[in-house]
Amino acid sequence: MHNIEELIKSLQVRGRIETEQRAAEWTWLATGGLPLFTFYPESMEDLSQFLKNRPSDLCYRTFGAASNVLVRDGDKDGKCFDGAFIRLMKGFRALSVDGTKIIAQAGLPGSFIVNKALEAELGGLSFMSTIPGNLGGLIAMNAGAHGSEMKDIIEWVEVLDPQGNLQRLSCADCGFSYRHSSIPKNHIIVRACINTKKSTREEITSEIHHFLAQRKATQPTGGKMAGCFFKNPPEYTGYKAWQLIRGANIPANTPASKTVCVSPIHANFIMNQANASAFDLEYFALQIQADIFFNKDIWLEIEIERIGYGG
Ligand SMILES: Cc1cc2nc3c(=O)[nH]c(=O)nc-3n(C[C@H](O)[C@H](O)[C@H](O)COP(=O)(O)OP(=O)(O)OC[C@H]3O[C@@H](n4cnc5c(N)ncnc54)[C@H](O)[C@@H]3O)c2cc1C
């Protein structure tokens, strides 16, 4: 058990530390209790200092835009994680262009990087414009859309290891597979080199507009939600997750159904429609899983990452 004030002092960091900030204030799903503290490092050096100075039993989790996580509600005091949440924000937003390569820090939203590339007439990144998330989260998840994914554009990735040392990983070292990278959870992505290709403003703009229109027609674009809630079941079942959910008895008249709903645009987006707790969301999801299992003999696995305890 850490004395929180002494612990924070011993870290000797320059960035902001919040001890009373619930994750619900910044997760896309608007759920989540309190970690020991939330740390907003001022710079890469500050984050490295944090890792070097922290007691070895102080665990931590890193977040980008928090668009693919469900943080749990916590215990009766709202405590949901016995370690630090780290958010890479202002101190991680530098970007430079070197020929057709873009070197960007992990706290930059993907859409911002796409816009910078557009200004320099560099193409190949338009798929990122429709995916929420910051570069660190996009790489950690090997995010993808419209037939492209992060692994197609990454040259190298720099991470801080748990001892605060900087390591450079090649694209192959990142172990990218479908919506996954093998970068360990305790390694923090801080910067990456992105490969682009020469293009024209007109070509890039028309591609972005095309992807945004496609997205608007097929997925919800507003509201409190995260990415696809369930994994697609194995191919032999012949179903996609959204098809099974659309055919399921969606919970109605239960406490969870008052605060949670399935998006009418895309059934694999489960939405917090009225101050739902993480418990409400998980319970609602469980009812859908049980119904599909009972009727179709298929167990849908949850895709979004659940972090913390309680609820
Ligand atoms: C409306 C909507 C649409 C979406 N559409 C798509 C889509 O089309 N394709 C797709 O792939 N995804 C999609 N997603 C999911 C989400 O956008 C992606 O998973 C994205 O990569 C998450 O980035 P993030 O910054 O929000 O990461 P977070 O949600 O903050 O974190 C996700 C994971 O990455 C880790 N992580 C975050 N930052 C770092 C870092 N700096 N270093 C190490 N690990 C880190 C976290 O620990 C966590 O494990 C969608 C989500 C929403 C809400």
The ligand as an SDF file (V2000), in Angstrom:
LIG
                    3D

 53 58  0  0  0  0  0  0  0  0999 V2000
  -16.8920    5.3560  -33.2650 C   0  0  0  0  0  0  0  0  0  0  0  0
  -15.6760    4.4870  -33.2770 C   0  0  0  0  0  0  0  0  0  0  0  0
  -15.2520    3.9290  -34.4630 C   0  0  0  0  0  0  0  0  0  0  0  0
  -14.1220    3.1130  -34.5070 C   0  0  0  0  0  0  0  0  0  0  0  0
  -13.7330    2.5860  -35.6970 N   0  0  0  0  0  0  0  0  0  0  0  0
  -12.6150    1.8490  -35.7610 C   0  0  0  0  0  0  0  0  0  0  0  0
  -12.1450    1.3250  -37.0030 C   0  0  0  0  0  0  0  0  0  0  0  0
  -12.7330    1.5570  -38.0480 O   0  0  0  0  0  0  0  0  0  0  0  0
  -11.0280    0.5740  -37.0010 N   0  0  0  0  0  0  0  0  0  0  0  0
  -10.3300    0.3120  -35.8540 C   0  0  0  0  0  0  0  0  0  0  0  0
   -9.2900   -0.3710  -35.9140 O   0  0  0  0  0  0  0  0  0  0  0  0
  -10.7430    0.7890  -34.6650 N   0  0  0  0  0  0  0  0  0  0  0  0
  -11.8640    1.5460  -34.5910 C   0  0  0  0  0  0  0  0  0  0  0  0
  -12.2800    2.0370  -33.3890 N   0  0  0  0  0  0  0  0  0  0  0  0
  -11.5310    1.7020  -32.1700 C   0  0  0  0  0  0  0  0  0  0  0  0
  -10.4210    2.7090  -31.8160 C   0  0  0  0  0  0  0  0  0  0  0  0
  -10.5980    3.9020  -32.5240 O   0  0  0  0  0  0  0  0  0  0  0  0
   -9.0430    2.1290  -32.1240 C   0  0  0  0  0  0  0  0  0  0  0  0
   -8.8450    0.9310  -31.4040 O   0  0  0  0  0  0  0  0  0  0  0  0
   -7.8930    3.0900  -31.7690 C   0  0  0  0  0  0  0  0  0  0  0  0
   -6.6880    2.4890  -32.1570 O   0  0  0  0  0  0  0  0  0  0  0  0
   -7.8400    3.3970  -30.2840 C   0  0  0  0  0  0  0  0  0  0  0  0
   -6.9410    4.4550  -30.0730 O   0  0  0  0  0  0  0  0  0  0  0  0
   -6.9570    5.2510  -28.6840 P   0  0  0  0  0  0  0  0  0  0  0  0
   -5.9040    6.2980  -28.7510 O   0  0  0  0  0  0  0  0  0  0  0  0
   -8.3240    5.7110  -28.3720 O   0  0  0  0  0  0  0  0  0  0  0  0
   -6.5070    4.0940  -27.7020 O   0  0  0  0  0  0  0  0  0  0  0  0
   -7.0580    3.7780  -26.2390 P   0  0  0  0  0  0  0  0  0  0  0  0
   -8.4970    3.3830  -26.3180 O   0  0  0  0  0  0  0  0  0  0  0  0
   -6.6980    4.8800  -25.3270 O   0  0  0  0  0  0  0  0  0  0  0  0
   -6.1900    2.4760  -25.8940 O   0  0  0  0  0  0  0  0  0  0  0  0
   -6.3700    1.2910  -26.6100 C   0  0  0  0  0  0  0  0  0  0  0  0
   -5.2210    0.3350  -26.2580 C   0  0  0  0  0  0  0  0  0  0  0  0
   -3.9880    0.9000  -26.6910 O   0  0  0  0  0  0  0  0  0  0  0  0
   -3.0910    1.0410  -25.5960 C   0  0  0  0  0  0  0  0  0  0  0  0
   -2.3600    2.3010  -25.7690 N   0  0  0  0  0  0  0  0  0  0  0  0
   -2.8850    3.5380  -25.9860 C   0  0  0  0  0  0  0  0  0  0  0  0
   -1.8780    4.4390  -26.1370 N   0  0  0  0  0  0  0  0  0  0  0  0
   -0.7220    3.7580  -25.9710 C   0  0  0  0  0  0  0  0  0  0  0  0
    0.6590    4.1220  -25.9830 C   0  0  0  0  0  0  0  0  0  0  0  0
    1.0540    5.3900  -26.1880 N   0  0  0  0  0  0  0  0  0  0  0  0
    1.5800    3.1690  -25.7560 N   0  0  0  0  0  0  0  0  0  0  0  0
    1.2110    1.8740  -25.5450 C   0  0  0  0  0  0  0  0  0  0  0  0
   -0.0600    1.4660  -25.5170 N   0  0  0  0  0  0  0  0  0  0  0  0
   -1.0300    2.3960  -25.7320 C   0  0  0  0  0  0  0  0  0  0  0  0
   -3.9760    1.0760  -24.3530 C   0  0  0  0  0  0  0  0  0  0  0  0
   -3.2700    0.6590  -23.1960 O   0  0  0  0  0  0  0  0  0  0  0  0
   -5.0520    0.0900  -24.7570 C   0  0  0  0  0  0  0  0  0  0  0  0
   -4.5600   -1.2220  -24.5830 O   0  0  0  0  0  0  0  0  0  0  0  0
  -13.3930    2.8640  -33.3200 C   0  0  0  0  0  0  0  0  0  0  0  0
  -13.8190    3.4560  -32.1200 C   0  0  0  0  0  0  0  0  0  0  0  0
  -14.9390    4.2530  -32.0920 C   0  0  0  0  0  0  0  0  0  0  0  0
  -15.3500    4.8860  -30.8020 C   0  0  0  0  0  0  0  0  0  0  0  0
  1  2  1  0
  2  3  1  0
  2 52  2  0
  3  4  2  0
  4  5  1  0
  4 50  1  0
  5  6  2  0
  6  7  1  0
  6 13  1  0
  7  8  2  0
  7  9  1  0
  9 10  1  0
 10 11  2  0
 10 12  1  0
 12 13  2  0
 13 14  1  0
 14 15  1  0
 14 50  1  0
 15 16  1  0
 16 17  1  0
 16 18  1  0
 18 19  1  0
 18 20  1  0
 20 21  1  0
 20 22  1  0
 22 23  1  0
 23 24  1  0
 24 25  2  0
 24 26  1  0
 24 27  1  0
 27 28  1  0
 28 29  2  0
 28 30  1  0
 28 31  1  0
 31 32  1  0
 32 33  1  0
 33 34  1  0
 33 48  1  0
 34 35  1  0
 35 36  1  0
 35 46  1  0
 36 37  1  0
 36 45  1  0
 37 38  2  0
 38 39  1  0
 39 40  1  0
 39 45  2  0
 40 41  1  0
 40 42  2  0
 42 43  1  0
 43 44  2  0
 44 45  1  0
 46 47  1  0
 46 48  1  0
 48 49  1  0
 50 51  2  0
 51 52  1  0
 52 53  1  0
M  END
$$$$
